[in-house]
């Protein structure tokens, strides 16, 4: 070991040390990027910026304590998810969904979730069902606390687990491509003041869990499609109101 130390100069020792530290540094950067992305996604999904509103980069940099470079990288990801639009040389804005597009997107999502429910009833394991049941109870607890963020997080996790339980990769990829485009309006649907959409959605989730417990595929398929239809009506009302406001 002493002979090896005399052969390599100090600069090489520093280079070797840097190579050992590189994975940790990369992991740190990845973690920071993931945290910023999640925070920014939640900020937009939860209605802090109106549909069609410009994304205020300077304000968001100050809010999240980052420079514009990581913020813009996160915005690129959100654009790929369909949550925002990147404007050439003009920054970004929250993507607004028009009435016709909303009908089309929710119909497709309803069809995908209906198929996922039917397949999940055929293929889900006991452990898989137990996880969905656990998420359901956590979501219900958030509902009782009127914790919309916690409720929505659990809600989305349940829908994702049902798609996973279907064990169909093509379905899962297609679903993920549409889910991002509707995430903001699905969240906003729970804020509908004209009727208790949040309570209605909670009751529908009770039906979803019961049908899945009984492995009643056709029934669960119908419930999920109706669930998306009801959400679409509330989401359309909120999207119009937010754009006009």
C-alpha positions, 0 to 999 in steps of 0.5 A: 500500500505504501508503494502504491501511494508513492506512485500516484500523485495527490491530484490522482488521489483527488480524482479517485475520491471524486469518482467515489463521491460522484454517485452520491452527488448524482443521487442528491441531485436526483432527489432534489429534482424529484422533490422540486417536481413533486412540489411544483406539480402539487402547487399547480394541481391544487389550483394555485394558478388558474387555467391558462395563467402564465407560470411566474418563474421568479416567484416560484424560484423564490417559493421553492428556493431554487434557481431557474435552471432546475425549475425549467427542467421540472417545467419540461417534465410537467409539460410532457405530462400535459399539465402545462404548456411551454410557450416559445420564448415566452415561458409557460402557462397552465394548460386549459382544457376546453369543453370538447377535449374534456369530454373526450379525455374523461370518456377515454379515461373512464374506458381505461379505468373500466377495463382496468377494474374488470381485469383487476378483479380477475388478477388481483392478489389478496395482498394487492387488495389489502393495500388498496383497502388500506389506502381507502381507509387512509383516504377516508380519514383524510376526508373526515379531516377535510384534508383535500391534499391527503384525500387526493393523494390517496385517491390517485394511489387507489386508481393507480393500484387498480391499474397495476392490478390489471397486469397489462403493460399497454393499459398502464402506459396508456393510462399514465399518458392520460392521467397527467393531463387530467390530474389538475381538473380531477383535483378541482372537481372536489371543490365543486360548490354546487353539490357535494362532489367530494362526498359523492366521490367518497361514496363511489369509492366505497362502492369501488372497494366493495365490488373489488372485494367481491371480485365483481368485474362487470360491476366494478367496470360500470362503477368506475366509468360512472365515477369518471362521468360524474367527476367530468361534470364537476370538473367542467364546471370548475374549469369554466368558473376558474377561467372566467374568474 
